[in-house]
């Protein structure tokens, strides 16, 4: 996510070449299988490289793969690839539908982290639609580190989500996106 797209793509494609292996959770630091998580990275890279249709196809491939992965996999794919690619493409209705799936899965499995991300995405969509102002939403006032990381992500969807805090973080090199 730090701008070294060609290098990241080579690494991701190398990992994807062996991504069909299922690694027991005890030996893998992520609750999401390699083949799923690499497709998330590739969808984002494809978008950054200007390949919008390929990014969409890769996010759909990641979603399909997440169906046979652990329960958190679909949430991660939705939040980190499928919803962002839809919103970057200007497909707000598609993004909203994917977001509903994220919330449903997160609530069904009691995944508080992803429930919070779903709420922040919902708030972002309300701001983008002009129904509310970000300063009026608790999720945009929360200063917890995970909230800040999520807002750094959300600001990529619309300039309406840009804040003085986001600009300061970007200028300081603190934004991870």
C-alpha positions in Angstrom: 0.0 0.0 0.0 3.0 2.3 0.1 3.4 3.1 -3.6 5.8 0.3 -4.7 3.2 -1.2 -6.9 5.3 -3.2 -9.4 7.3 -4.8 -6.6 4.2 -5.5 -4.6 2.5 -7.1 -7.7 5.5 -9.4 -8.3 5.4 -10.5 -4.6 1.6 -11.0 -4.7 1.7 -13.0 -7.9 4.5 -15.2 -6.5 2.4 -15.8 -3.4 -0.7 -16.5 -5.5 1.2 -19.1 -7.5 1.4 -21.2 -4.3 -1.8 -19.8 -2.7 -4.0 -22.9 -3.2 -2.2 -24.6 -0.3 -4.2 -24.4 2.9 -2.0 -23.6 5.9 -3.2 -24.5 9.4 -4.1 -21.4 11.4 -1.5 -22.4 14.0 1.2 -21.8 11.4 -0.2 -18.8 9.7 -0.3 -15.3 11.2 -3.5 -14.4 9.4 -7.0 -15.8 9.9 -7.4 -15.5 6.1 -5.9 -18.0 3.7 -3.0 -16.7 1.5 -4.9 -17.2 -1.8 -7.7 -15.0 -0.5 -5.6 -12.2 1.0 -3.3 -12.0 -2.0 -6.3 -11.4 -4.2 -7.3 -8.5 -2.0 -3.8 -7.0 -2.5 -4.0 -7.7 -6.3 -7.4 -6.0 -6.6 -6.1 -2.9 -4.9 -2.9 -2.9 -7.0 -4.9 -3.3 -10.2 -7.0 -0.3 -9.3 -3.9 1.7 -8.5 -2.4 0.7 -11.9 -5.6 2.0 -13.7 -7.0 -1.4 -14.5 -10.5 -0.8 -13.1 -12.2 -3.8 -14.8 -9.5 -6.2 -13.8 -9.6 -4.8 -10.2 -13.4 -5.5 -10.1 -12.8 -9.0 -11.5 -10.1 -9.7 -8.9 -12.3 -8.5 -6.1 -15.0 -10.8 -7.3 -12.6 -13.7 -7.5 -11.5 -12.9 -3.9 -15.1 -12.8 -2.8 -15.8 -16.2 -4.4 -12.7 -17.6 -2.8 -13.7 -16.2 0.6 -16.8 -18.4 0.6 -14.6 -21.5 1.3 -12.2 -19.7 3.6 -12.7 -18.8 7.3 -15.7 -16.6 8.3 -13.5 -13.5 8.7 -12.2 -13.9 5.2 -15.3 -12.5 3.5 -15.4 -9.6 5.9 -11.8 -8.8 5.0 -12.4 -9.1 1.3 -15.5 -6.9 1.5 -13.8 -4.2 3.5 -10.4 -4.2 1.8 -11.3 -4.9 -1.8 -14.9 -5.4 -2.9 -16.5 -2.3 -1.3 -13.5 0.0 -2.1 -13.2 -1.1 -5.7 -17.0 -0.5 -6.2 -16.8 2.9 -4.6 -13.6 3.9 -6.5 -15.5 2.9 -9.7 -18.4 5.2 -8.7 -20.7 2.2 -8.2 -22.3 3.4 -4.9 -25.3 1.1 -5.1 -23.0 -1.9 -5.6 -20.8 -0.7 -2.8 -23.9 -0.4 -0.5 -25.0 -3.9 -1.4 -21.6 -5.4 -0.6 -21.5 -3.4 2.6 -24.8 -5.0 3.7 -23.2 -8.4 3.1 -20.2 -7.3 5.2 -22.4 -6.2 8.1 -24.6 -9.4 7.9 -21.5 -11.7 8.0 -19.8 -9.7 10.8 -22.9 -9.7 12.9 -23.7 -13.3 12.3 -20.3 -14.3 13.6 -19.9 -11.7 16.3 -16.9 -10.0 14.6 -16.8 -6.7 16.4 -13.9 -5.3 14.5 -15.6 -5.8 11.1 -19.0 -4.5 12.6 -17.2 -1.3 13.4 -15.7 -1.1 9.9 -19.2 -1.7 8.4 -20.5 1.2 10.5 -17.8 3.5 9.4 -18.4 2.5 5.7 -22.2 3.2 6.2 -21.4 6.6 7.7 -19.0 7.3 4.8 -21.8 6.5 2.3 -24.2 8.8 4.1 -21.6 11.6 3.8 -21.0 10.9 0.2 -24.7 11.0 -0.5 -24.9 14.3 1.3 -27.3 13.1 4.0 -24.9 14.0 6.9 -21.7 15.9 7.6 -18.7 13.8 8.9 -18.3 16.1 11.9 -21.8 15.0 13.1 -20.9 11.3 13.2 -19.3 9.6 16.2 -17.3 7.3 14.0 -15.5 10.3 12.5 -14.7 11.8 15.9 -13.3 8.6 17.5 -9.5 8.9 17.9 -8.7 5.3 18.5 -5.9 4.0 16.3 -8.1 1.5 14.4 -10.7 4.2 13.8 -8.0 6.5 12.4 -6.7 3.7 10.1 -10.2 3.1 8.8 -10.8 6.9 8.2 -7.5 6.9 6.3 -9.0 4.2 4.1 -12.4 5.9 3.7 -10.9 9.3 2.6 -9.9 7.5 -0.7 -13.6 7.2 -1.6 -14.5 10.9 -1.7 -13.1 14.3 -1.0 -16.1 14.9 1.2 -14.4 12.6 3.7 -11.2 14.6 3.8 -10.4 16.2 7.1 -7.7 18.4 8.5 -6.6 15.3 10.5 -6.2 13.2 7.4 -4.2 15.9 5.7 -1.9 16.2 8.7 -1.5 12.5 8.9 -0.6 12.4 5.1 1.9 15.2 5.4 3.5 13.4 8.4 3.7 10.2 6.4 1.4 8.5 8.9 -1.3 7.3 6.4 -0.9 3.7 5.4 -2.9 4.1 2.2 
